Amino acid sequence: MDLEYTPEEEQFRQEVRTVFYEKVPAEIRERVVQGNISREDIVTSQRVLHEHGLAIPHWPSEWGGRDLTPTQQNIYTWELQRAGVPTPLAFNVSMVGPIIAEFGTQEQKEKFLPGTANLDIWWSQGFSEPEAGSDLAGLKTTAIRDGDEYVINGQKTWTTLGQYGDWMFLLARTNPGAERKQQGISFLLVDMQTPGIERRPIKLLDGSEEVNEFFFDDVRVPVGNLVGEENQGWTYAKFLLGNERSGIAQVGTSQRTFAEIVETAKETELEDGVLADDPQFRSELHTAKMRLLALEATQLRVTAESKDGKPAPASSLLKLEGTQLLQSLTALRMDIGGTDSVIVGASEGTDGTPVGINSEAAASVAALQYLNMRKLSIFGGSNEIQRGVIAKAVLGL
């Protein structure tokens, strides 16, 4: 595999850098680095990118995309993450958008795709359930047909940013009597203003309320909101999850985090010099750098080997190592802060005890990011599940 970029690819890199650094407000990019962006930041950034043709470049050109090559897609994603630009809402641009574009009716495409691209519609993901997370095919939420409607009953959990959702794409069991659990599942689009839906926020380890659980009690959805064929939702879910897993690798985020660690180490004074010159720290840094280079090469290889740019089972490699590397980097950055990284604090946890920070120190921010990044090895299919996929589908064991 050739790891050199063509002149055309380098020209594309300069194009996206110009937009990322000159068009997206600097204060938004700074808040991304600090880990405290708002809904408004995400919407503003995505609309700026969409205005310049860079919110959905991997979509078909018919719907505003640019038909990027796999290598261009890597360049785009890495440069966006390096620049600290908010990633266009994944639920919209990497999940439900491609599903509707690939499997939806013409009416669904015309109704949903423009607003999905410009973030006029905020989508939520209704996949995981209390007893069906990594084992998603074990989901129990049902959607039983009643005339021209499906009646949905059940529960979804760990719905990231669901408090902002206008619509939800949801997996539900339309044939509860199917022989295999992967059968009888359908992919439905649900207006979150429909009667019978209740949301409850879930407070996380770092004190934020980033995820939610939803309860569906006789929620009626038009049959026209079924995407693709009835009982074929598992096929569409696998297509979607492949996109999610390759995106979770966050190579560009790891590149930016590594560069920040290097700069911080140069400024961190020790009794006999600076941290960047400490042999033990340099050893840890070199190990992280080698892992990062290997991840970059793996991303390029997996992308090149994916048919038509669509995700392959090997995307599980990216999810596995990408999440582990970013967790290691956030741990290393927190270690640099020493006692300044101690969480003391500002807001109440679920049991009433303080969590969070009351300091502006970068080390305290690093500690919160360390805590938040623990989720990476769980969502999108736990890393244990990814090892099983790799063993079976990649290694043929």
N, C-alpha and C positions, 0 to 999 in steps of 0.2 A: 504494500500500500504506500502511495506517495504522500508524504506529510508536508510537502511544499505547496504553497498556495499560488494559484495562477494570478497574472496581473489583473484579470477581471474580478477575481475574488478579493484581492487587496483593494481594488477600487470600491467594491461594495462595502468593505470594512470602513473605509474612510467616509463613505456616504452615511452609514448608520452612526458612526462616531459623531459626525457633525450634528445630526439630529439629537442624539442623546445628550451631548454636552452643551449645545447652544440653544436648543428649543425647549427641552424639559426644564422647568424652573430649578435652579440650584438648591433652593431651600427644600424642595421635595426630595431631591437626591440625598441631601444631608440627613433628612429624617429617615430615609431608608437605611442609611448606614447606622443610625442610632437605634433603629428598630422600633420606631414609634409613628409610622405613617397612619393616616386617617383614611376613611372611605373617600373623602373629597380628594385627597392626594391621588388615590388610585384612579378615580374617575377623570380627574384633570389630566394626568399623565397619559392614560390610554387614549383620550380624545386628541391630545397633541400628536401622539404617535399615529393615530388613525388618519389625521389630517395630512400627515407626510407619508402615508402608505406603509407604516411600519407597526401597526397594531396586530395585523393578521397576515403577515407576508407569506405564511405557509398555506393559506387557504387557496382554493381555486381562483383564478383571475376573474371568473364570472361573478364572484361575490366579493371582490375587492382585494383579493390576495395577489401575490406576485409570482406564484409557481416557483418558489425558491428551490434550488438544488439542495440536497442534504448537507453539503459542505457550507453553503450560504446560510442555511438554517442554524448550523453550529456557530458560525461567525456572529450571526445576529444575536443569538442567545447569550453567548459568552460576553460579547461587548456590552450588551444591555446590563448584565449582572455586574460586570466590572465597573460600569459607570454609576451604579447605584440607582438605576432607573427602576421604578416599580414594574415588576413583570405584569404585562397585560393579564387581566383576571383569568386565571387558568380554567375556571369552570366555564367561562365563555369561549375563549379562543382556542384552547387545547382539548376541551372535552366535548361539551354539547354542540358547539359550532361545527366541528368536523363531522360529528355524528349526523346532524341534520343535513349537512351538505352532501354526505355520502349516502345516507339511507332514508332521508325524509322525503315527503311529498313536495311537489312544486309549491303548493299552498303554504306548507310549513316553512319552506326556504324563504319565500317572499315575506311571510309574516314575521319570522324571527331573526333571520341572519343579519339584516342591516342594523337592527337595534342591539343585537348581540355583539357585533363588531365595535360599535361606538359606545358601548356600555350604557345605552338607554335602558336596557334590560339587564338586571343583575341576577345571574343564575346561581342557584345553590345545588349541591350534589346530595341526592337522597339515596345513598347506597348502604352504608354500615348500619347495623342494628345491634342491640345489646348482646345477642347470641350469634351474630353473623358479621364479623369484622374481616379478618384475614380470610376466614372461610365464608366468603361472601355468598357463595351458592346456597348456603343454609338459611338464607333470609326467609322470614315468615310473613312479612307484610303482604296482604292479598289485594287484588284488584279484580273483583268479580263483575262480569258484564251484566248490565241490566238495561236492555233495549239499546239506546244510542249513547249510553254512558257506562263507565267503569265506576264501581263503588269501592273506594280504598279504605282499608282498615289496617292499622299497625303502627309501628314506631320506627323512627330513624334517629340515629345518634351520631355524635362527633361531626356535626354539620358545620364546617368551618365558615365563618362570616355569614351564617344563615340569617342573622338578625337583619341583614341588608337585602335579603333575597326578594325579588319580585316574582320569580318563577323558580321551580325546582324540576330537575330531570331526575326521575325516580325509577328504581327497579322494584317491581312487585310481581307476586306470583298470580298469574292469570289462569293457571291450570294446577291447582293444589294436588291433584291426583297423578301428576306425571311420574313416570317410573324412576327417572334419575333427577336428582335435585337441580342439576343445571338446566333441565327442561322445564317448560311451563312458566318461564320468567319473561316479562315484557318490559319495554322501555317506554315510560310515559312522561308527558310534560304537564306540570301542575301549576296553575295560577295560585300563588300563596295567599290571595285574598278569598279563596274559596271557603265557604263555611265548613266548620268541622276540624280545622287545623289549629293546634295549640303548640306554642314554642316555649321552651324553658332553657335559659342560659346555663352553661357549665363553666365554673371558675377553674382556671388552670393553675399550675404550679407557680408561675410567675405573677399571679394575681390578676391576669387579664381574663376577659370573657370572650375568647376568640371562637369558641365552638358552642354548639347548641344541641338539644334534642327536640324532636318534633313528634307529635302524636296526631294520628289521622283517625277520625271517628266518622264513618259513613261519608267520606269526602267524595263528591261526585265530579268526575272528569269526563268531558266529551270523548267519544271514540276517536274523533278526529285528532286527538292529542297523542295517539299511539304512534310511535316512530317505528318505521319498518313493519315487519310482520309480527302478529301476535305469537307469543311463546318463543320468540327468537331473541329476546333481550340479552341473553347471556353472550351471544355472538357479538353484539354491539358493545357490551360491557368490556369484553376482552380487548376489543379494538381501542376503546377509550383508556383502559388501564395501562396499555402499552405506552400510550402518549404520556400518561401521568408519570409512569416509572422512569422513562428516559428524561423527563423534565426535572424530576426530583434530584437527579445527579448534581445539579447546580454547580457545574464546573466553574462558570464565571464568578459565582459568589465565593467559591473556595479560592480562586485566584486573587480576588480583591481582599479577602480576609487574610490570606498569606502575606500580601504586600503590606497590609496594615500592621501585622505582627512584626514584620521586619523593621518598619519605621519606628514602632513603639520600642522595640528592643534597642535600637540605636540611641534612643532618648532616655532609657531607663538606667540610672546610674547605680553602680555597685561600689564597694569600698576600693576595689582595685581596677576600676574602669567602667565599662558599660556592659549591659547584658548581652548585646550582640557579639561580644568577644568571649563570652563564657563558653568553654569547651563543651560542657554538658548540654547547654542550651543550643549551641550550634549543631550538635549531633541530632537533637530532636528536630531542629529546623530542617536539616538536610534530609532526614527521613520523611518529613512531611512534603518536602519539595519533590522527592522522587515519587512518592505516592501521587502527587498532583500531576506530574508529567505522565505517569502511567495512566491515570484516569483520562487525561486529555487524549492520549493516543487511543485508548479503548473507546472513547466516545466517537472519534473519527472512524475507527474500524467498524464499530457496530452500525453507525449510520451508513457507511459505504456498503455494508453487506445487507442492509434492510431492503427488501423488495419495494421498488417504487417509492422509497422514502417512508414507507409505513413501518411501525414498530415491529420488532422481532422478539422472540423469547430472550435473546441476549440482552435486551434492555434491562433485564433483571440484574445483570452484572453492574450496570451503571447505577441503578438504585441502591444496590448493596454497598459498593465501595464508595460511591458519591456521598451517601449519608454518613457512613462511618468516618470518612475523611473530614467532612465539615464538623462533625461532632468533636473529633480530635483537635481540630483547629480552634474551635471555640473554647475547649478545655485549656489549650495551651495559652490562649490569649487571657483567660481568666487567671491562670497561674502567674502570669507576668505581673498582674496587679497585686498579688499577695493578699495581705489583710484588707486592702482597699476594696477587694472584691466581695467582702462579707455583705450579705443581704441584711439590711436593717431598716425597719421600717415604716413605710408610708401608708399602706392600705391594709384592710382586713382580709384574712383568708376565710375559708368556709367555716372554720371553727372559732372565728373571732380573734385569732392571734395575728400580729402584724406580719405582713409580707411586703415585698417590694423594696424600694430604695428611697432615701431622702438625700441623696448626694448626686451631684452632676459629674462625678468622676467617671472617666472612661472605663475604669475597672469595674465600677458598679453596673454600667451598661453591659459590659462583657459578661458579667455574671448572669444577668437576666437573659441574655441571648444564649448562654450556655444552657440554662434551664429550659428555655423554649425549644432548643434544638434537640432535646431528648426525644421529641415526638417523631423525628425524621425516620427512625428505624422501625416505627410502628405503622404510620399511615401509608396509604398507597400499596398496601400489602406488606406485612411485617417482614423484616429481614430473614426470619426463619422460613417464611413462605418462599421468599426469593431464592433461598438456597435449594429448596425443593424443586423450584422451577428450573434452576440452573442444572441440577443433577439430572432431571428427567429430560428436559427439552433441549438443553445445550450439550451436555456431556453424554446423553443417551444411556444413563445408568439404570 
